[in-house]
Amino acid sequence: MFVVIHLAERFSGATRVSSKKPQNKATRELGWRPRPLRQSLTDALQWFKRARLLRSRTELTGG
């Protein structure tokens, strides 16, 4: 999980919303609130694990 988060933080500049206008519209009309990338990735990985769509390295290697 650390590797995924590290890579995402390294390249997160390319994924940020560059225009304030769409963000304001989403906030105003839908109540959308951006949150830190690390928190979003951590939550997503935990969800995938709970849904058994992602396995840990030890499960794959039998360790």
Jmol script that loads the backbone (N, CA, C; Angstrom):
load data "model"
ATOM      1  N   MET A   1       0.831  -1.184   0.000  1.00  0.00           N
ATOM      2  CA  MET A   1       0.000   0.000   0.000  1.00  0.00           C
ATOM      3  C   MET A   1       0.871   1.241   0.000  1.00  0.00           C
ATOM      4  N   PHE A   2       1.993   1.226   0.691  1.00  0.00           N
ATOM      5  CA  PHE A   2       2.873   2.386   0.745  1.00  0.00           C
ATOM      6  C   PHE A   2       3.348   2.798  -0.635  1.00  0.00           C
ATOM      7  N   VAL A   3       3.685   1.820  -1.463  1.00  0.00           N
ATOM      8  CA  VAL A   3       4.200   2.115  -2.804  1.00  0.00           C
ATOM      9  C   VAL A   3       3.155   2.851  -3.625  1.00  0.00           C
ATOM     10  N   VAL A   4       1.915   2.411  -3.566  1.00  0.00           N
ATOM     11  CA  VAL A   4       0.845   3.057  -4.324  1.00  0.00           C
ATOM     12  C   VAL A   4       0.660   4.491  -3.858  1.00  0.00           C
ATOM     13  N   ILE A   5       0.631   4.698  -2.565  1.00  0.00           N
ATOM     14  CA  ILE A   5       0.447   6.045  -2.032  1.00  0.00           C
ATOM     15  C   ILE A   5       1.637   6.927  -2.379  1.00  0.00           C
ATOM     16  N   HIS A   6       2.843   6.383  -2.269  1.00  0.00           N
ATOM     17  CA  HIS A   6       4.038   7.150  -2.600  1.00  0.00           C
ATOM     18  C   HIS A   6       4.021   7.587  -4.061  1.00  0.00           C
ATOM     19  N   LEU A   7       3.703   6.677  -4.967  1.00  0.00           N
ATOM     20  CA  LEU A   7       3.646   7.020  -6.382  1.00  0.00           C
ATOM     21  C   LEU A   7       2.547   8.031  -6.664  1.00  0.00           C
ATOM     22  N   ALA A   8       1.418   7.873  -6.020  1.00  0.00           N
ATOM     23  CA  ALA A   8       0.318   8.806  -6.239  1.00  0.00           C
ATOM     24  C   ALA A   8       0.692  10.205  -5.769  1.00  0.00           C
ATOM     25  N   GLU A   9       1.373  10.306  -4.636  1.00  0.00           N
ATOM     26  CA  GLU A   9       1.793  11.618  -4.153  1.00  0.00           C
ATOM     27  C   GLU A   9       2.818  12.235  -5.090  1.00  0.00           C
ATOM     28  N   ARG A  10       3.684  11.403  -5.633  1.00  0.00           N
ATOM     29  CA  ARG A  10       4.721  11.898  -6.530  1.00  0.00           C
ATOM     30  C   ARG A  10       4.115  12.503  -7.796  1.00  0.00           C
ATOM     31  N   PHE A  11       3.055  11.886  -8.298  1.00  0.00           N
ATOM     32  CA  PHE A  11       2.451  12.337  -9.543  1.00  0.00           C
ATOM     33  C   PHE A  11       1.138  13.088  -9.336  1.00  0.00           C
ATOM     34  N   SER A  12       0.805  13.407  -8.102  1.00  0.00           N
ATOM     35  CA  SER A  12      -0.499  14.015  -7.835  1.00  0.00           C
ATOM     36  C   SER A  12      -0.657  15.397  -8.445  1.00  0.00           C
ATOM     37  N   GLY A  13       0.440  16.075  -8.753  1.00  0.00           N
ATOM     38  CA  GLY A  13       0.328  17.383  -9.387  1.00  0.00           C
ATOM     39  C   GLY A  13      -0.418  17.314 -10.699  1.00  0.00           C
ATOM     40  N   ALA A  14      -0.301  16.209 -11.405  1.00  0.00           N
ATOM     41  CA  ALA A  14      -0.972  16.072 -12.693  1.00  0.00           C
ATOM     42  C   ALA A  14      -2.453  15.767 -12.536  1.00  0.00           C
ATOM     43  N   THR A  15      -2.877  15.324 -11.348  1.00  0.00           N
ATOM     44  CA  THR A  15      -4.272  14.942 -11.168  1.00  0.00           C
ATOM     45  C   THR A  15      -5.089  16.005 -10.445  1.00  0.00           C
ATOM     46  N   ARG A  16      -4.466  17.037 -10.012  1.00  0.00           N
ATOM     47  CA  ARG A  16      -5.203  18.075  -9.296  1.00  0.00           C
ATOM     48  C   ARG A  16      -6.056  18.890 -10.251  1.00  0.00           C
ATOM     49  N   VAL A  17      -7.150  19.405  -9.730  1.00  0.00           N
ATOM     50  CA  VAL A  17      -8.018  20.259 -10.532  1.00  0.00           C
ATOM     51  C   VAL A  17      -7.293  21.570 -10.759  1.00  0.00           C
ATOM     52  N   SER A  18      -7.105  21.929 -12.019  1.00  0.00           N
ATOM     53  CA  SER A  18      -6.338  23.122 -12.332  1.00  0.00           C
ATOM     54  C   SER A  18      -7.203  24.376 -12.382  1.00  0.00           C
ATOM     55  N   SER A  19      -8.484  24.214 -12.542  1.00  0.00           N
ATOM     56  CA  SER A  19      -9.373  25.364 -12.634  1.00  0.00           C
ATOM     57  C   SER A  19     -10.249  25.445 -11.395  1.00  0.00           C
ATOM     58  N   LYS A  20     -10.366  26.611 -10.853  1.00  0.00           N
ATOM     59  CA  LYS A  20     -11.188  26.786  -9.650  1.00  0.00           C
ATOM     60  C   LYS A  20     -12.671  26.775  -9.986  1.00  0.00           C
ATOM     61  N   LYS A  21     -13.033  27.183 -11.183  1.00  0.00           N
ATOM     62  CA  LYS A  21     -14.434  27.297 -11.552  1.00  0.00           C
ATOM     63  C   LYS A  21     -15.214  25.985 -11.436  1.00  0.00           C
ATOM     64  N   PRO A  22     -14.757  24.870 -12.042  1.00  0.00           N
ATOM     65  CA  PRO A  22     -15.511  23.614 -11.895  1.00  0.00           C
ATOM     66  C   PRO A  22     -15.609  23.152 -10.437  1.00  0.00           C
ATOM     67  N   GLN A  23     -14.530  23.356  -9.677  1.00  0.00           N
ATOM     68  CA  GLN A  23     -14.561  22.957  -8.273  1.00  0.00           C
ATOM     69  C   GLN A  23     -15.605  23.759  -7.517  1.00  0.00           C
ATOM     70  N   ASN A  24     -15.676  25.049  -7.766  1.00  0.00           N
ATOM     71  CA  ASN A  24     -16.667  25.868  -7.076  1.00  0.00           C
ATOM     72  C   ASN A  24     -18.081  25.454  -7.440  1.00  0.00           C
ATOM     73  N   LYS A  25     -18.317  25.136  -8.716  1.00  0.00           N
ATOM     74  CA  LYS A  25     -19.640  24.705  -9.150  1.00  0.00           C
ATOM     75  C   LYS A  25     -19.999  23.373  -8.490  1.00  0.00           C
ATOM     76  N   ALA A  26     -19.055  22.449  -8.458  1.00  0.00           N
ATOM     77  CA  ALA A  26     -19.308  21.157  -7.817  1.00  0.00           C
ATOM     78  C   ALA A  26     -19.574  21.333  -6.330  1.00  0.00           C
ATOM     79  N   THR A  27     -18.823  22.223  -5.710  1.00  0.00           N
ATOM     80  CA  THR A  27     -19.034  22.488  -4.286  1.00  0.00           C
ATOM     81  C   THR A  27     -20.395  23.123  -4.052  1.00  0.00           C
ATOM     82  N   ARG A  28     -20.703  24.088  -4.864  1.00  0.00           N
ATOM     83  CA  ARG A  28     -21.956  24.835  -4.688  1.00  0.00           C
ATOM     84  C   ARG A  28     -23.177  23.970  -4.997  1.00  0.00           C
ATOM     85  N   GLU A  29     -23.160  23.257  -6.115  1.00  0.00           N
ATOM     86  CA  GLU A  29     -24.351  22.538  -6.558  1.00  0.00           C
ATOM     87  C   GLU A  29     -24.482  21.128  -5.994  1.00  0.00           C
ATOM     88  N   LEU A  30     -23.369  20.486  -5.724  1.00  0.00           N
ATOM     89  CA  LEU A  30     -23.419  19.095  -5.280  1.00  0.00           C
ATOM     90  C   LEU A  30     -22.909  18.879  -3.864  1.00  0.00           C
ATOM     91  N   GLY A  31     -22.315  19.918  -3.281  1.00  0.00           N
ATOM     92  CA  GLY A  31     -21.769  19.774  -1.944  1.00  0.00           C
ATOM     93  C   GLY A  31     -20.468  18.986  -1.899  1.00  0.00           C
ATOM     94  N   TRP A  32     -19.797  18.882  -3.054  1.00  0.00           N
ATOM     95  CA  TRP A  32     -18.542  18.134  -3.149  1.00  0.00           C
ATOM     96  C   TRP A  32     -17.452  18.830  -2.357  1.00  0.00           C
ATOM     97  N   ARG A  33     -16.701  18.055  -1.607  1.00  0.00           N
ATOM     98  CA  ARG A  33     -15.579  18.589  -0.845  1.00  0.00           C
ATOM     99  C   ARG A  33     -14.339  17.771  -1.177  1.00  0.00           C
ATOM    100  N   PRO A  34     -13.322  18.396  -1.766  1.00  0.00           N
ATOM    101  CA  PRO A  34     -12.092  17.651  -2.052  1.00  0.00           C
ATOM    102  C   PRO A  34     -11.407  17.234  -0.759  1.00  0.00           C
ATOM    103  N   ARG A  35     -10.663  16.154  -0.822  1.00  0.00           N
ATOM    104  CA  ARG A  35      -9.921  15.713   0.350  1.00  0.00           C
ATOM    105  C   ARG A  35      -8.540  15.259  -0.100  1.00  0.00           C
ATOM    106  N   PRO A  36      -7.634  15.085   0.837  1.00  0.00           N
ATOM    107  CA  PRO A  36      -6.263  14.705   0.476  1.00  0.00           C
ATOM    108  C   PRO A  36      -6.215  13.384  -0.292  1.00  0.00           C
ATOM    109  N   LEU A  37      -5.315  13.321  -1.254  1.00  0.00           N
ATOM    110  CA  LEU A  37      -5.152  12.127  -2.076  1.00  0.00           C
ATOM    111  C   LEU A  37      -4.814  10.908  -1.229  1.00  0.00           C
ATOM    112  N   ARG A  38      -3.957  11.085  -0.248  1.00  0.00           N
ATOM    113  CA  ARG A  38      -3.563   9.959   0.625  1.00  0.00           C
ATOM    114  C   ARG A  38      -4.788   9.341   1.293  1.00  0.00           C
ATOM    115  N   GLN A  39      -5.687  10.158   1.797  1.00  0.00           N
ATOM    116  CA  GLN A  39      -6.890   9.664   2.466  1.00  0.00           C
ATOM    117  C   GLN A  39      -7.788   8.911   1.480  1.00  0.00           C
ATOM    118  N   SER A  40      -7.945   9.442   0.278  1.00  0.00           N
ATOM    119  CA  SER A  40      -8.783   8.796  -0.732  1.00  0.00           C
ATOM    120  C   SER A  40      -8.212   7.441  -1.137  1.00  0.00           C
ATOM    121  N   LEU A  41      -6.895   7.379  -1.362  1.00  0.00           N
ATOM    122  CA  LEU A  41      -6.272   6.115  -1.753  1.00  0.00           C
ATOM    123  C   LEU A  41      -6.329   5.083  -0.632  1.00  0.00           C
ATOM    124  N   THR A  42      -6.094   5.520   0.585  1.00  0.00           N
ATOM    125  CA  THR A  42      -6.158   4.602   1.729  1.00  0.00           C
ATOM    126  C   THR A  42      -7.553   4.006   1.852  1.00  0.00           C
ATOM    127  N   ASP A  43      -8.578   4.851   1.755  1.00  0.00           N
ATOM    128  CA  ASP A  43      -9.956   4.366   1.835  1.00  0.00           C
ATOM    129  C   ASP A  43     -10.277   3.409   0.686  1.00  0.00           C
ATOM    130  N   ALA A  44      -9.822   3.746  -0.522  1.00  0.00           N
ATOM    131  CA  ALA A  44     -10.084   2.885  -1.675  1.00  0.00           C
ATOM    132  C   ALA A  44      -9.412   1.526  -1.514  1.00  0.00           C
ATOM    133  N   LEU A  45      -8.154   1.505  -1.071  1.00  0.00           N
ATOM    134  CA  LEU A  45      -7.450   0.236  -0.883  1.00  0.00           C
ATOM    135  C   LEU A  45      -8.116  -0.618   0.183  1.00  0.00           C
ATOM    136  N   GLN A  46      -8.558   0.004   1.262  1.00  0.00           N
ATOM    137  CA  GLN A  46      -9.248  -0.746   2.313  1.00  0.00           C
ATOM    138  C   GLN A  46     -10.553  -1.344   1.787  1.00  0.00           C
ATOM    139  N   TRP A  47     -11.267  -0.578   0.957  1.00  0.00           N
ATOM    140  CA  TRP A  47     -12.515  -1.074   0.382  1.00  0.00           C
ATOM    141  C   TRP A  47     -12.243  -2.273  -0.525  1.00  0.00           C
ATOM    142  N   PHE A  48     -11.220  -2.169  -1.380  1.00  0.00           N
ATOM    143  CA  PHE A  48     -10.879  -3.274  -2.267  1.00  0.00           C
ATOM    144  C   PHE A  48     -10.509  -4.521  -1.473  1.00  0.00           C
ATOM    145  N   LYS A  49      -9.785  -4.351  -0.367  1.00  0.00           N
ATOM    146  CA  LYS A  49      -9.423  -5.496   0.466  1.00  0.00           C
ATOM    147  C   LYS A  49     -10.663  -6.130   1.096  1.00  0.00           C
ATOM    148  N   ARG A  50     -11.567  -5.299   1.635  1.00  0.00           N
ATOM    149  CA  ARG A  50     -12.791  -5.828   2.241  1.00  0.00           C
ATOM    150  C   ARG A  50     -13.657  -6.553   1.214  1.00  0.00           C
ATOM    151  N   ALA A  51     -13.669  -6.060  -0.019  1.00  0.00           N
ATOM    152  CA  ALA A  51     -14.456  -6.666  -1.091  1.00  0.00           C
ATOM    153  C   ALA A  51     -13.735  -7.872  -1.703  1.00  0.00           C
ATOM    154  N   ARG A  52     -12.557  -8.184  -1.158  1.00  0.00           N
ATOM    155  CA  ARG A  52     -11.726  -9.294  -1.631  1.00  0.00           C
ATOM    156  C   ARG A  52     -11.363  -9.154  -3.110  1.00  0.00           C
ATOM    157  N   LEU A  53     -11.141  -7.905  -3.516  1.00  0.00           N
ATOM    158  CA  LEU A  53     -10.708  -7.619  -4.878  1.00  0.00           C
ATOM    159  C   LEU A  53      -9.223  -7.282  -4.929  1.00  0.00           C
ATOM    160  N   LEU A  54      -8.602  -7.276  -3.746  1.00  0.00           N
ATOM    161  CA  LEU A  54      -7.176  -6.970  -3.646  1.00  0.00           C
ATOM    162  C   LEU A  54      -6.596  -7.839  -2.548  1.00  0.00           C
ATOM    163  N   ARG A  55      -5.470  -8.455  -2.832  1.00  0.00           N
ATOM    164  CA  ARG A  55      -4.820  -9.313  -1.843  1.00  0.00           C
ATOM    165  C   ARG A  55      -3.479  -8.705  -1.440  1.00  0.00           C
ATOM    166  N   SER A  56      -3.071  -8.995  -0.239  1.00  0.00           N
ATOM    167  CA  SER A  56      -1.767  -8.522   0.239  1.00  0.00           C
ATOM    168  C   SER A  56      -0.669  -9.381  -0.363  1.00  0.00           C
ATOM    169  N   ARG A  57       0.535  -8.878  -0.317  1.00  0.00           N
ATOM    170  CA  ARG A  57       1.690  -9.601  -0.861  1.00  0.00           C
ATOM    171  C   ARG A  57       1.877 -10.945  -0.157  1.00  0.00           C
ATOM    172  N   THR A  58       1.644 -10.997   1.170  1.00  0.00           N
ATOM    173  CA  THR A  58       1.826 -12.263   1.901  1.00  0.00           C
ATOM    174  C   THR A  58       0.798 -13.301   1.472  1.00  0.00           C
ATOM    175  N   GLU A  59      -0.416 -12.887   1.131  1.00  0.00           N
ATOM    176  CA  GLU A  59      -1.423 -13.831   0.654  1.00  0.00           C
ATOM    177  C   GLU A  59      -1.035 -14.406  -0.712  1.00  0.00           C
ATOM    178  N   LEU A  60      -0.400 -13.579  -1.530  1.00  0.00           N
ATOM    179  CA  LEU A  60      -0.009 -14.033  -2.864  1.00  0.00           C
ATOM    180  C   LEU A  60       1.178 -14.982  -2.815  1.00  0.00           C
ATOM    181  N   THR A  61       2.114 -14.758  -1.874  1.00  0.00           N
ATOM    182  CA  THR A  61       3.313 -15.571  -1.798  1.00  0.00           C
ATOM    183  C   THR A  61       3.169 -16.733  -0.817  1.00  0.00           C
ATOM    184  N   GLY A  62       2.092 -16.739  -0.045  1.00  0.00           N
ATOM    185  CA  GLY A  62       1.878 -17.818   0.918  1.00  0.00           C
ATOM    186  C   GLY A  62       2.697 -17.652   2.182  1.00  0.00           C
ATOM    187  N   GLY A  63       3.181 -16.403   2.440  1.00  0.00           N
ATOM    188  CA  GLY A  63       4.022 -16.141   3.597  1.00  0.00           C
ATOM    189  C   GLY A  63       3.336 -15.836   4.842  1.00  0.00           C
TER     190      GLY A  63
END
end "model"
wireframe off; spacefill off
backbone 0.3
color backbone group
